[in-house]
Structure formats: C-alpha cells, structure tokens
Amino acid sequence: MLRFMIIAILLMVGCTVKTTTTTTSSSAETRVAFVTNGVADFWVLAGKGVEDAATDLNVSASFHMPPDGLADQKRIIEDLLVKGVSGIAVSPIDPKNQTPFLDKVSARTHLITHDSDAPESARLCFVGVDNYEAGVLCGELVKEALPSGGKIAIFVGRMEQDNARLRRQGLLDTILGQERGVDAYEDASAVIKGNGFEIVGTLTDQFDMAKGKANVEDILSKHSDIAGCVGLFAYNPPLILEALEQSGRISEVKVIGFDEDERTLQGIIDGTVHGTVVQNPYEYGARSVAILKALAGGDKGVIPPGGIVNVPARIIRRAEAEAFREDMRKKLGK
C-alpha cells in the first residue's frame, strides 16, 4: 500500500521513479506479472487491484512500471520469462512492431494484454475498455463544452499505442460528424477541419512530463484563439491545467480529459475541467490476476468469445466527480 502511495506522490511532484516493481507474495506456487506501458499515476490504482486480487486468490503477483519505454518493457518481460512466471499481463507500447516479440512470449507463458491491445498477436485476451467507444465519449464531452465548435488541440503520450490511436479516432469521428470507424487521419500533425471544429494538431510527449507541458505551452503561444484542449492519457489534463494557469488562460480554454487523476477530478469540481472519460484501472489489475490464475490452473473458460474482456468506460462530469473521487480513495485505502 505504502509503495503505491509513494509512487503517486513522487509522480505528482515531478520526481523520477527508478524502481517500479512491487511484489505481493503468498505461499501459492502460481506466479503472475502485470506490466504497464510506463510510469503514471493512472497505474497506481491498477497496482492496488493486482495487490488485492493476489491476496484474495492466494497468488504471487508482481507489478512493473517500465520507466524507459519500449526497451525497458521488453527487458522486464524477458526477465519474467527467465523467472518462469505462469502468466503475464502487459499493456503494449507499440503493438504493431511488438507483435513478433509478443508471439514468442505467448509461446512460453500465458499472455494477455490490458489497457492497450495487440490484436494481431497471439495474446489470449484483452482486458480493458473499447478505446474507440471511449474516444466517442470524449468527443461527446468536447461537443458539450464547445457547442459552436472552435479550435482544439489533442495531447497524448504516444500514437504508436493501440489505445491512443483508437481514442483519437473515436474522438475525431464524433466531433467531425463522420462515419464511425473511418481511419483517415494517420498524420497526427495534420490540421483537420470539419463540422465547425479545427483540430490544430495532435502532440505527443513519449511520457516525458516536461515535454507534455511544453506541448501545451507551444499551442497556447501559436493559437491565441484556441478553444479547447483534450488530454488522452491520464497525466495530460493536469499538464494542460498547469500550462493554462501559468498563462492566465484557465478560464478561457475548455479542458476535456481522460482518466481519474486527482488533479483532473479537482478541476472538474472547481469548474476548470469540463469532464473526463474514466476507465477502471483497478479492475484491469484485479481481473488480469484472476484470469492468469485460472489459465495457470488449466481453465480456458475464462477467455470470452472474441477474446475481449470489456471493462466499460464512463463519463465523469461535475455532478459525479466528488462521489467518484471518494470511491477511488477508498480503493487506495486513503
């Protein structure tokens, strides 16, 4: 418990967490692992889900947040294979290019994905939201916040990730009023216009917080008439808020977010964030551990038809923000 809280505090003050592995041990022989796609506050709740499920199910579970991207994630997984874990749940950083590696992993242990899928790989199932539909929800929030349209900018960690690509596409299709699922905007730097909106760009930061904030500052400098900023990863909305506060434009620009960062929720309560689309990272952790234990015991019935374990997303507006935050704090034992 303390370990997760320390990570969260360090992240909030901008420190770098070098050691990002937590293990919940038991007397059981089953050993599983949960690997994220980076270091972020979002994953603290997933880690708590891993911890609680491991205790309840008598499983030895390790939790890993790779601080240095793709190479670090690969190293962690290779080390877990050497240790002979019964199963691994991973959020792929670059699913397309990682597929050959993930196929090799799946040949040696039970492999599932969470948060961001690698649908072309041999993973057994995916645990998470339908990221396209979550993007649609985000688009609905944008249209609520800006009913007359306007200029908006999108901020995200990496476009290589399946979740980022699908969220952005759902968002674009919704606000532009076009056919669902149209995959016509691979160029993230392109300016896109339609339905009264102008998307001035999609800026990536590779999980670099300083870069993420600088991206917002750059947009504010170049576009005095920017109407909205959308953050697709958990840490993006807080960085947007920081940049807006420091520029004195916090009341001018609508902020729409993803996930349940404390600063995002406080912004919704304060009226500086219009709303956020939340996932359920706690369930990602808990369900992943339960599925991997069942698979280790020979129970393949836990894999649903189609290989998708859907954990629905939902919108949090001002009316729901306080109660949602209290529930989140209870899960973390705060």
DRENFIFI-309469 format. One record per residue: x, y, z of N, C-alpha, C, O in turn. Coordinates in pm, whole numbers, padded with zeros to 5 digits, always signed. Last residue first. Layout:
<recs>
XYZXYZXYZXYZ/...
</recs>
This chain:
<recs>
-00711+00538+00127-00681+00673+00178-00789+00723+00270-00780+00834+00322/-00726+00300-00008-00708+00297+00136-00675+00430+00195-00617+00437+00304/-00789+00290-00270-00647+00309-00238-00619+00308-00089-00504+00315-00046/-01062+00271-00252-00989+00159-00312-00840+00167-00279-00773+00065-00264/-01115+00525-00148-01139+00406-00066-01065+00287-00119-01010+00208-00042/-01057+00684-00368-00973+00694-00248-00993+00575-00156-00897+00529-00093/-01268+00613-00538-01131+00586-00577-01037+00588-00456-00949+00503-00444/-01484+00714-00393-01476+00571-00418-01333+00532-00456-01283+00429-00411/-01423+00988-00405-01427+00921-00276-01416+00770-00292-01346+00704-00215/-01449+01036-00681-01318+01051-00615-01315+00980-00480-01215+00918-00445/-01724+00996-00715-01628+00909-00784-01491+00916-00717-01426+00814-00698/-01827+01204-00564-01855+01066-00524-01757+00970-00590-01712+00874-00527/-01726+01424-00715-01693+01407-00574-01713+01262-00529-01626+01205-00463/-01831+01393-00983-01688+01394-00954-01654+01364-00808-01564+01285-00781/-02088+01411-01075-02042+01280-01028-01903+01282-00968-01860+01183-00907/-02126+01674-01153-02222+01616-01060-02174+01484-01001-02212+01448-00890/-01924+01722-01343-01917+01784-01211-02008+01717-01109-01971+01704-00992/-01872+01398-01497-01894+01542-01502-01895+01595-01358-01870+01520-01263/-01732+01128-01641-01745+01194-01512-01757+01344-01535-01665+01408-01586/-01834+00854-01838-01807+00997-01830-01825+01046-01687-01922+01009-01621/-01670+00536-01866-01784+00620-01833-01739+00765-01826-01620+00795-01811/-01597+00211-02010-01560+00347-01971-01687+00423-01935-01798+00381-01968/-01615-00137-01910-01669-00016-01975-01612+00115-01920-01584+00128-01801/-01421-00379-01997-01439-00304-01872-01485-00164-01914-01402-00081-01950/-01441-00682-02164-01474-00540-02167-01495-00484-02028-01576-00535-01950/-01227-00888-02283-01291-00872-02152-01318-00723-02136-01229-00646-02100/-01216-01056-02582-01222-00922-02523-01295-00927-02390-01412-00966-02385/-01224-01288-02741-01102-01254-02667-01100-01115-02606-00992-01061-02580/-01424-01408-02881-01372-01282-02933-01251-01232-02859-01181-01142-02907/-01559-01543-02587-01559-01543-02734-01514-01407-02786-01561-01303-02739/-01331-01511-02303-01462-01499-02368-01451-01512-02520-01342-01493-02575/-01158-01716-02095-01140-01637-02217-01272-01629-02291-01322-01732-02338/-01220-01891-01899-01220-01750-01861-01200-01659-01982-01221-01538-01972/-01183-02144-01991-01318-02090-02000-01326-01944-01960-01428-01879-01984/-00947-02255-01939-00950-02164-02053-01089-02104-02074-01109-02023-02164/-00786-02360-01675-00923-02317-01705-00921-02214-01817-00897-02096-01792/-00536-02431-01583-00592-02507-01694-00733-02467-01734-00794-02534-01817/-00420-02269-01400-00484-02390-01349-00552-02472-01458-00619-02571-01428/-00346-02057-01553-00239-02140-01497-00293-02271-01443-00223-02373-01441/-00598-01948-01595-00526-02008-01707-00414-02099-01658-00391-02206-01715/-00650-01848-01337-00736-01952-01395-00665-02023-01510-00671-02146-01520/-00447-01655-01316-00450-01768-01223-00534-01882-01282-00493-01998-01277/-00522-01480-01522-00394-01551-01531-00388-01669-01434-00329-01772-01467/-00766-01386-01421-00762-01460-01548-00633-01541-01557-00636-01657-01596/-00684-01254-01185-00780-01365-01178-00775-01450-01305-00780-01573-01298/-00513-01056-01290-00460-01157-01198-00553-01278-01193-00506-01392-01196/-00700-00911-01443-00584-00974-01507-00526-01084-01419-00494-01192-01468/-00876-00813-01251-00923-00913-01348-00806-00985-01416-00813-01105-01444/-00705-00631-01112-00771-00742-01044-00814-00852-01141-00791-00970-01115/-00618-00448-01313-00524-00525-01232-00588-00649-01172-00532-00758-01179/-00860-00356-01414-00759-00411-01504-00663-00500-01427-00632-00612-01469/-00981-00253-01187-01033-00379-01243-00936-00440-01343-00929-00562-01355/-00824-00023-01162-00828-00120-01052-00875-00256-01104-00818-00360-01071/-00887+00119-01394-00758+00051-01384-00751-00049-01270-00679-00149-01279/-01124+00189-01564-01127+00127-01432-00998+00048-01414-00998-00075-01417/-01161+00512-01708-01157+00368-01723-01173+00308-01583-01231+00372-01495/-01341+00810-01781-01262+00727-01691-01271+00580-01730-01374+00531-01776/-01326+01114-01927-01368+00977-01954-01280+00886-01871-01158+00884-01888/-01429+01426-01781-01326+01328-01815-01391+01193-01843-01497+01162-01790/-01501+01781-01816-01532+01643-01781-01420+01551-01823-01327+01592-01893/-01406+02044-01801-01546+02019-01834-01588+01877-01794-01698+01857-01743/-01220+02200-01554-01223+02087-01647-01369+02056-01675-01449+02043-01581/-01277+02400-01381-01173+02429-01480-01155+02314-01580-01084+02329-01679/-01453+02347-01174-01508+02406-01296-01404+02441-01401-01438+02505-01500/-01384+02210-00948-01360+02355-00948-01419+02425-01071-01433+02547-01072/-01442+01949-01029-01513+02006-00914-01503+02158-00914-01600+02228-00883/-01253+01928-01234-01396+01915-01265-01479+01978-01153-01575+02051-01179/-01017+01956-01085-01051+02055-01187-01197+02049-01226-01260+02153-01249/-01026+01726-00937-01039+01853-00867-01074+01964-00964-01151+02054-00932/-00985+01544-01147-01112+01542-01073-01133+01672-00997-01245+01724-00992/-00723+01617-01217-00832+01628-01315-00966+01632-01245-01052+01714-01279/-00588+01556-00986-00590+01695-01030-00698+01718-01136-00757+01826-01143/-00618+01278-00971-00676+01364-00866-00688+01508-00912-00787+01575-00881/-00706+01110-01269-00604+01178-01191-00672+01272-01091-00770+01338-01124/-00865+00931-01425-00911+00982-01297-00800+01039-01211-00800+01017-01090/-00930+00968-01787-00882+00904-01665-00905+00989-01540-00956+01101-01547/-00906+01249-01997-00919+01105-01984-00865+01065-01847-00767+01122-01799/-01075+01569-02051-00969+01475-02017-01005+01329-02028-01117+01291-02063/-01088+01897-02162-01157+01769-02161-01051+01662-02142-00948+01664-02209/-01122+02236-02107-01034+02120-02090-01120+01995-02080-01213+01987-02000/-01150+02544-02275-01218+02426-02221-01121+02308-02218-01048+02283-02314/-01010+02852-02188-00996+02731-02269-01065+02614-02201-01041+02587-02083/-01041+03060-02005-01071+03083-02146-01082+02955-02227-01157+02950-02325/-00953+03023-01752-01097+03042-01768-01139+03056-01914-01258+03062-01945/-00679+03003-01781-00751+02889-01727-00902+02902-01746-00971+02800-01756/-00484+03173-01865-00594+03147-01959-00683+03032-01911-00754+02970-01991/-00240+03232-01751-00354+03316-01717-00476+03293-01804-00561+03381-01817/-00033+03063-01782-00052+03161-01889-00167+03257-01861-00189+03351-01936/-00059+02900-01563+00060+02985-01571+00048+03091-01680+00112+03196-01672/-00298+02769-01628-00289+02852-01508-00173+02950-01518-00187+03069-01487/-00221+02627-01858-00326+02729-01865-00321+02823-01746-00338+02944-01761/-00027+02452-01753+00009+02549-01856-00093+02661-01867-00057+02778-01884/-00185+02305-01572-00067+02380-01526-00031+02489-01626-00007+02603-01588/-00374+02186-01744-00416+02281-01641-00300+02366-01593-00315+02487-01574/-00208+02017-01891-00284+02122-01959-00324+02229-01859-00310+02349-01886/-00129+01846-01688-00029+01929-01753-00094+02044-01830-00041+02155-01833/-00378+01722-01626-00309+01805-01526-00202+01896-01587-00185+02009-01543/-00428+01591-01886-00512+01701-01836-00445+01784-01725-00454+01907-01729/-00206+01394-01902-00218+01510-01992-00308+01621-01938-00267+01737-01944/-00209+01171-01744-00128+01284-01698-00144+01408-01784-00102+01517-01745/-00376+00988-01885-00411+01037-01752-00335+01161-01710-00393+01249-01646/-00428+01085-02230-00370+00999-02128-00386+01065-01992-00409+01186-01984/-00554+01284-02378-00599+01145-02396-00535+01045-02300-00582+00932-02288/-00685+01600-02340-00575+01513-02297-00620+01368-02298-00713+01331-02226/-00763+01878-02529-00806+01743-02494-00684+01660-02458-00590+01651-02536/-00867+02210-02518-00752+02120-02512-00800+01985-02460-00869+01978-02358/-01025+02472-02703-01029+02354-02619-00900+02274-02627-00834+02270-02731/-00973+02706-02842-01097+02699-02763-01097+02581-02667-01161+02586-02562/-00729+02942-02932-00758+02801-02905-00877+02792-02811-00881+02863-02710/-00647+03192-03011-00790+03165-03013-00822+03017-02991-00931+02972-03026/-00378+03198-03018-00441+03281-02915-00591+03254-02905-00655+03287-02805/-00160+02975-03087-00303+02991-03115-00370+03068-03000-00413+03011-02900/+00104+02966-03007+00076+02975-03151-00071+03007-03182-00102+03060-03289/+00089+02946-02729+00167+03054-02789+00128+03076-02936+00121+03189-02983/-00059+02717-02693-00112+02843-02641-00041+02962-02703-00102+03066-02726/+00119+02530-02806-00012+02553-02866-00070+02687-02821-00124+02761-02903/+00330+02550-02620+00352+02580-02761+00221+02611-02833+00213+02706-02911/+00210+02459-02387+00259+02597-02393+00280+02642-02538+00252+02756-02574/+00172+02192-02458+00056+02280-02433+00097+02426-02445+00027+02507-02506/+00438+02109-02481+00348+02098-02596+00227+02190-02580+00185+02256-02675/+00529+02141-02222+00582+02230-02326+00494+02226-02451+00476+02328-02518/+00402+01926-02100+00362+02063-02063+00408+02162-02169+00336+02256-02203/+00539+01716-02230+00393+01726-02234+00344+01865-02202+00254+01917-02269/+00802+01762-02157+00764+01777-02297+00613+01793-02310+00565+01873-02390/+00781+01701-01887+00825+01834-01927+00786+01862-02072+00742+01973-02104/+00705+01431-01899+00614+01530-01842+00652+01672-01884+00565+01755-01913/+00710+01198-02138+00800+01298-02081+00714+01414-02031+00657+01488-02112/+00566+01017-02285+00561+01006-02138+00663+01098-02069+00697+01076-01952/+00581+01115-02547+00656+00994-02509+00670+00978-02358+00773+00930-02309/+00426+01321-02643+00534+01356-02549+00618+01237-02505+00716+01255-02433/+00245+01467-02922+00289+01354-02839+00409+01394-02753+00482+01487-02786/-00038+01636-03041+00100+01647-02995+00134+01534-02899+00059+01508-02804/-00218+01703-03311-00212+01602-03205-00067+01593-03162+00018+01546-03238/-00373+02014-03418-00265+01916-03411-00286+01816-03300-00363+01840-03207/-00600+02156-03452-00476+02220-03495-00356+02126-03487-00250+02155-03541/-00902+02092-03568-00803+02026-03483-00667+02073-03532-00623+02036-03641/-01180+02279-03572-01048+02274-03635-00950+02213-03536-00920+02272-03433/-01533+02248-03628-01413+02231-03548-01288+02238-03635-01290+02207-03754/-01749+02254-03796-01728+02369-03709-01604+02362-03623-01572+02457-03552/-01724+02025-03949-01834+02034-03854-01818+02148-03754-01866+02140-03641/-01367+02042-03986-01496+01985-04020-01599+02008-03911-01564+02009-03793/-01015+01992-04035-01130+02080-04019-01259+02008-04057-01261+01925-04148/-00694+01938-03912-00816+01875-03962-00934+01966-03933-00951+02013-03820/-00354+01939-03968-00466+02022-03926-00592+01967-03992-00597+01950-04114/-00131+01673-03878-00218+01741-03975-00323+01827-03905-00373+01793-03798/+00015+01521-03710+00050+01663-03715-00044+01742-03805-00037+01865-03808/-00064+01260-03744-00105+01328-03621-00076+01477-03625-00137+01553-03549/-00178+01094-03999-00083+01201-03978-00128+01284-03858-00218+01367-03869/-00401+00931-04015-00278+00875-03959-00176+00983-03926-00096+00966-03834/-00690+00948-04064-00606+01054-04009-00482+01000-03940-00462+01021-03820/-00884+00769-04134-00827+00852-04240-00724+00953-04190-00676+01036-04268/-01075+00549-04076-00936+00556-04030-00856+00638-04130-00771+00585-04202/-01395+00547-03949-01313+00591-04061-01171+00614-04011-01149+00690-03916/-01557+00485-03736-01451+00393-03770-01368+00432-03890-01279+00357-03930/-01855+00631-03851-01781+00569-03741-01674+00474-03795-01697+00395-03887/-01854+00914-04061-01885+00773-04044-01795+00711-03937-01675+00737-03933/-01854+01231-03880-01830+01144-03995-01861+00998-03961-01891+00965-03846/-01844+01452-03710-01970+01404-03760-01957+01313-03880-02040+01318-03971/-01630+01546-03575-01638+01584-03716-01766+01535-03782-01796+01571-03896/-01665+01434-03326-01675+01580-03337-01685+01626-03482-01740+01732-03510/-01646+01154-03392-01762+01211-03322-01773+01361-03344-01881+01410-03378/-01403+01112-03515-01526+01074-03586-01649+01141-03524-01742+01180-03594/-01228+01200-03310-01238+01271-03438-01368+01240-03509-01436+01330-03558/-01277+01005-03106-01294+01149-03082-01316+01224-03213-01410+01302-03226/-01201+00771-03237-01337+00787-03188-01372+00932-03161-01483+00976-03190/-00929+00834-03282-01019+00814-03395-01165+00828-03353-01244+00890-03424/-00827+00856-03022-00822+00972-03111-00922+00956-03226-00990+01051-03263/-00865+00592-02939-00931+00702-02870-00938+00825-02960-01042+00890-02972/-00698+00453-03119-00842+00431-03121-00919+00543-03050-01025+00585-03096/-00440+00551-03053-00491+00561-03190-00644+00549-03193-00711+00627-03261/-00422+00482-02780-00414+00622-02823-00475+00640-02961-00553+00733-02984/-00436+00201-02786-00539+00278-02715-00540+00424-02759-00646+00484-02773/-00210+00127-02932-00342+00097-02984-00449+00181-02916-00543+00227-02982/+00064+00349-02964-00018+00261-02882-00158+00248-02939-00218+00345-02986/+00174+00544-03120+00200+00405-03157+00109+00308-03082+00080+00199-03130/+00137+00791-03015+00037+00748-03111+00060+00603-03155-00026+00545-03221/+00182+00863-02674+00236+00802-02795+00121+00765-02888+00019+00712-02843/+00043+01066-02505+00180+01017-02486+00243+00966-02615+00345+01018-02660/-00128+01366-02613-00123+01224-02581+00022+01179-02570+00112+01246-02620/-00363+01617-02694-00234+01584-02633-00236+01439-02586-00334+01395-02526/-00509+01824-02938-00511+01694-02870-00371+01663-02819-00272+01680-02891/-00684+02132-02960-00559+02057-02973-00570+01931-02889-00633+01930-02783/-00928+02318-03146-00888+02235-03035-00754+02169-03065-00715+02153-03181/-01134+02592-03235-01004+02527-03247-00975+02442-03123-00994+02487-03010/-01491+02524-03278-01374+02605-03246-01246+02526-03264-01248+02409-03303/-01838+02474-03178-01713+02434-03241-01597+02523-03197-01604+02588-03093/-02053+02535-03032-02038+02610-03157-01909+02574-03230-01875+02635-03331/-02025+02381-02803-02138+02353-02893-02130+02427-03027-02193+02385-03124/-01806+02274-02626-01792+02370-02736-01903+02347-02838-01877+02298-02948/-01889+02088-02439-01812+02203-02393-01805+02313-02497-01800+02432-02463/-02021+01901-02601-02092+01968-02492-02022+02097-02453-02085+02202-02436/-01810+01822-02766-01926+01888-02826-02012+01959-02721-02069+02064-02748/-01646+01700-02574-01597+01815-02650-01714+01893-02709-01715+02015-02704/-01810+01488-02493-01775+01593-02397-01726+01718-02468-01760+01830-02429/-01810+01340-02728-01937+01394-02678-01912+01505-02577-01984+01605-02575/-01543+01264-02738-01596+01354-02839-01727+01417-02797-01753+01534-02825/-01541+01084-02527-01461+01206-02517-01511+01309-02617-01520+01428-02586/-01701+00885-02639-01747+00955-02518-01672+01087-02500-01730+01189-02463/-01528+00808-02845-01659+00864-02878-01714+00942-02758-01766+01052-02775/-01322+00698-02695-01297+00819-02772-01425+00888-02814-01433+01011-02818/-01455+00474-02607-01413+00573-02508-01380+00705-02576-01408+00812-02522/-01479+00341-02849-01600+00391-02784-01567+00492-02676-01643+00587-02655/-01206+00282-02884-01275+00364-02983-01401+00425-02920-01428+00544-02935/-01153+00118-02666-01092+00251-02672-01154+00340-02778-01155+00463-02762/-01329-00054-02459-01329-00037-02603-01279+00105-02626-01354+00201-02608/-01115-00119-02176-01227-00054-02242-01218-00075-02392-01112-00109-02445/-00989-00451-02088-00992-00305-02091-01115-00251-02158-01207-00325-02193/-00795-00714-02172-00874-00665-02060-00874-00512-02065-00768-00451-02048/-00779-00960-02423-00753-00821-02387-00849-00780-02276-00968-00807-02283/-00624-01286-02453-00738-01195-02444-00690-01056-02410-00574-01036-02374/-00393-01412-02545-00514-01490-02524-00639-01403-02512-00747-01443-02557/-00176-01314-02816-00225-01296-02678-00360-01367-02665-00433-01380-02763/-00055-01323-03059-00113-01447-03009-00157-01435-02863-00173-01536-02795/-00148-01015-03234-00057-01106-03165-00130-01230-03118-00252-01242-03135/-00327-00836-03325-00268-00926-03424-00173-01028-03361-00124-01118-03429/-00396-00674-03105-00493-00771-03157-00437-00869-03260-00495-00975-03280/-00293-00566-02847-00211-00606-02963-00290-00714-03035-00256-00832-03027/-00431-00286-02656-00429-00423-02709-00322-00441-02817-00269-00344-02870/-00406-00131-02350-00381-00115-02493-00358-00253-02552-00274-00328-02502/-00540-00253-02114-00534-00109-02142-00515-00080-02291-00598-00012-02351/-00370-00566-02158-00464-00480-02086-00441-00336-02128-00332-00302-02174/-00328-00905-02273-00299-00762-02278-00405-00687-02197-00514-00737-02173/-00170-01214-02176-00289-01134-02203-00245-00987-02210-00139-00951-02159/-00019-01527-02198-00004-01385-02222-00140-01321-02250-00215-01367-02336/+00138-01788-02042+00006-01733-02073+00019-01581-02084+00063-01515-01990/+00453-01862-02207+00370-01843-02089+00233-01793-02134+00214-01759-02251/+00569-01918-02451+00639-01961-02330+00556-01946-02203+00585-02010-02101/+00430-01810-02653+00470-01949-02671+00533-02006-02545+00550-02128-02532/+00408-01548-02581+00289-01632-02565+00321-01780-02583+00247-01866-02534/+00661-01455-02658+00626-01460-02516+00509-01555-02494+00511-01635-02400/+00635-01466-02933+00736-01550-02867+00706-01565-02718+00724-01672-02660/+00438-01273-02965+00411-01411-03006+00510-01507-02942+00473-01618-02902/+00576-01046-02884+00465-01094-02801+00428-01238-02838+00390-01316-02751/+00754-01021-03102+00805-01048-02967+00696-01105-02878+00719-01200-02804/+00572-00968-03311+00660-01085-03316+00717-01122-03179+00726-01240-03145/+00444-00722-03201+00373-00848-03222+00464-00970-03233+00434-01070-03169/+00566-00477-03186+00593-00573-03079+00532-00710-03104+00565-00805-03033/+00469-00328-03394+00607-00373-03403+00644-00473-03294+00742-00546-03307/+00201-00298-03299+00231-00346-03434+00371-00403-03442+00390-00515-03490/+00219-00194-03034+00167-00328-03062+00203-00382-03200+00232-00501-03214/+00405-00046-02840+00400-00035-02987+00352-00168-03042+00432-00248-03091/+00340-00113-02577+00374+00025-02612+00361+00050-02762+00311+00154-02804/+00091-00319-02426+00195-00299-02528+00215-00152-02563+00119-00076-02578/+00056-00409-02116-00001-00303-02199+00104-00268-02304+00198-00193-02274/+00022-00749-02007+00104-00636-02050+00021-00536-02129-00072-00573-02201/+00045-01015-01791-00050-00919-01847+00029-00793-01882+00096-00737-01795/+00162-01345-01788+00196-01203-01793+00081-01126-01854+00025-01166-01957/+00212-01648-01598+00140-01565-01692+00179-01419-01679+00224-01374-01573/+00394-01786-01445+00284-01862-01507+00208-01781-01610+00147-01837-01700/+00746-01722-01478+00612-01686-01432+00507-01764-01509+00528-01805-01624/+01030-01775-01491+00930-01879-01505+00792-01846-01454+00726-01930-01394/+01241-01608-01505+01198-01646-01370+01085-01749-01373+01049-01804-01269/+01246-01561-01776+01358-01635-01715+01318-01687-01577+01358-01796-01538/+01019-01404-01793+01022-01536-01857+01133-01622-01799+01115-01742-01777/+01105-01174-01661+00995-01252-01605+00990-01392-01664+00961-01489-01594/+01298-01085-01842+01339-01126-01707+01230-01210-01640+01261-01307-01571/+01133-01016-02054+01233-01122-02072+01281-01174-01937+01302-01294-01920/+00992-00804-01936+00922-00926-01977+01019-01043-01994+00990-01155-01954/+01198-00616-01898+01121-00665-01784+01053-00797-01819+01057-00892-01741/+01279-00569-02164+01374-00627-02067+01301-00687-01947+01336-00795-01900/+01049-00452-02269+01097-00579-02323+01192-00648-02225+01185-00769-02205/+01046-00214-02120+00935-00308-02110+00977-00447-02158+00945-00547-02095/+01281-00097-02214+01270-00133-02073+01156-00232-02051+01170-00325-01972/+01220-00050-02479+01333-00138-02447+01325-00186-02302+01357-00301-02272/+00997+00132-02450+00985+00002-02514+01096-00095-02475+01069-00210-02441/+01044+00322-02145+00984+00291-02272+00996+00148-02319+01003+00055-02238/+01150+00352-01885+01226+00395-02002+01174+00341-02134+01252+00316-02226/+01013+00250-01666+01032+00395-01675+01091+00443-01806+01084+00562-01837/+00758+00015-01637+00885+00043-01704+00907+00194-01721+00825+00259-01787/+00625-00107-01361+00606+00012-01443+00740+00046-01510+00828+00102-01444/+00486-00408-01244+00603-00342-01303+00561-00222-01387+00473-00232-01473/+00421-00641-00996+00367-00525-01065+00484-00439-01115+00571-00402-01036/+00356-00986-00932+00448-00873-00937+00392-00765-01030+00324-00795-01128/+00203-01218-00716+00189-01129-00830+00289-01015-00821+00306-00954-00715/+00105-01524-00616+00221-01436-00609+00221-01349-00734+00237-01399-00845/-00221-01577-00480-00130-01578-00595-00010-01489-00563-00023-01390-00492/-00470-01593-00342-00351-01667-00298-00254-01689-00415-00211-01801-00444/-00679-01430-00396-00670-01555-00473-00548-01639-00438-00525-01744-00498/-00647-01208-00229-00773-01282-00226-00760-01420-00291-00824-01516-00246/-00388-01120-00305-00417-01161-00167-00541-01249-00162-00540-01354-00097/-00429-01059-00573-00327-01157-00536-00350-01210-00395-00333-01329-00368/-00622-00859-00554-00657-00987-00615-00557-01095-00578-00595-01210-00554/-00472-00652-00432-00590-00708-00365-00626-00845-00421-00658-00937-00346/-00266-00608-00625-00236-00643-00486-00354-00711-00418-00339-00816-00356/-00409-00535-00854-00319-00651-00856-00294-00700-00714-00302-00820-00686/-00531-00301-00756-00613-00414-00799-00533-00543-00805-00582-00649-00766/-00305-00148-00715-00385-00185-00598-00477-00302-00633-00498-00391-00551/-00224-00116-00980-00138-00188-00886-00212-00231-00761-00185-00338-00707/-00430+00044-01071-00414-00091-01126-00328-00176-01033-00357-00294-01010/-00374+00276-00926-00498+00202-00899-00491+00061-00954-00541-00033-00892/-00132+00345-01049-00134+00316-00905-00260+00238-00867-00254+00144-00788/-00160+00417-01310-00129+00277-01282-00130+00243-01135-00129+00125-01098/-00203+00693-01309-00311+00603-01351-00287+00460-01305-00380+00389-01267/+00044+00808-01268-00048+00794-01154-00160+00695-01184-00206+00622-01096/+00298+00626-01448+00194+00730-01440+00106+00703-01319+00094+00589-01274/+00532+00488-01655+00511+00531-01517+00409+00645-01516+00433+00749-01578/+00430+00233-01893+00509+00347-01847+00478+00376-01702+00409+00300-01634/+00265+00026-01945+00336+00083-02059+00419+00205-02022+00472+00273-02110/+00295-00250-01706+00231-00133-01765+00310-00086-01887+00409-00148-01927/+00241-00583-01624+00339-00488-01676+00266-00373-01745+00184-00397-01834/+00211-00826-01389+00133-00720-01453+00232-00610-01493+00298-00552-01408/+00245-01179-01347+00302-01044-01351+00213-00950-01430+00147-00991-01526/+00236-01466-01125+00193-01391-01242+00251-01250-01234+00300-01207-01130/+00265-01786-01004+00328-01655-01008+00291-01586-01138+00312-01639-01247/+00155-02041-00796+00124-01962-00914+00186-01824-00903+00162-01752-00806/+00199-02145-00550+00302-02167-00650+00278-02081-00774+00371-02051-00848/+00138-01959-00244+00095-02028-00365+00211-02045-00462+00308-01970-00458/+00195-01806-00033+00250-01941-00029+00216-02019-00155+00260-02133-00171/+00278-01486-00170+00193-01576-00094+00259-01712-00095+00366-01729-00152/+00351-01139-00233+00386-01279-00224+00283-01358-00145+00210-01302-00063/+00357-00888-00453+00272-00940-00346+00294-01090-00341+00258-01161-00435/+00593-00650-00549+00553-00790-00549+00467-00821-00429+00500-00783-00316/+00666-00390-00772+00611-00427-00643+00561-00569-00650+00494-00606-00746/+00887-00179-00937+00836-00315-00927+00787-00340-00786+00860-00314-00690/+01039+00044-01006+00895+00046-01028+00837-00095-01026+00748-00126-01105/+01284+00270-00943+01244+00134-00913+01094+00125-00917+01026+00193-00839/+01275+00539-01020+01366+00447-01087+01328+00302-01063+01340+00220-01154/+01076+00801-01080+01077+00678-01003+01164+00576-01078+01128+00533-01187/+01140+01141-01061+01151+01021-01143+01160+00899-01054+01243+00894-00963/+00904+01398-00965+01025+01319-00947+01023+01197-01037+00918+01155-01084/+00676+01558-00965+00763+01561-01081+00892+01484-01065+00983+01502-01145/+00489+01539-00777+00584+01648-00761+00690+01648-00869+00784+01728-00865/+00348+01314-00865+00277+01441-00857+00372+01559-00841+00341+01669-00887/+00535+01109-00837+00492+01150-00970+00427+01287-00967+00448+01367-01058/+00551+01091-00559+00668+01128-00637+00630+01177-00775+00686+01274-00825/+00290+01004-00502+00338+01132-00451+00457+01181-00531+00464+01298-00567/+00284+00751-00628+00189+00856-00668+00239+00993-00625+00231+01088-00703/+00484+00614-00488+00497+00636-00632+00408+00751-00676+00451+00838-00752/+00366+00613-00233+00493+00683-00255+00512+00713-00402+00551+00824-00439/+00145+00451-00278+00123+00591-00240+00250+00672-00262+00243+00787-00304/+00265+00206-00333+00186+00272-00436+00167+00420-00405+00171+00503-00495/+00390+00155-00080+00469+00162-00203+00393+00239-00312+00451+00326-00377/+00182+00131+00096+00269+00247+00107+00348+00267-00020+00371+00380-00064/+00083-00120+00000+00000+00000+00000+00087+00125+00000+00069+00214-00083/
</recs>
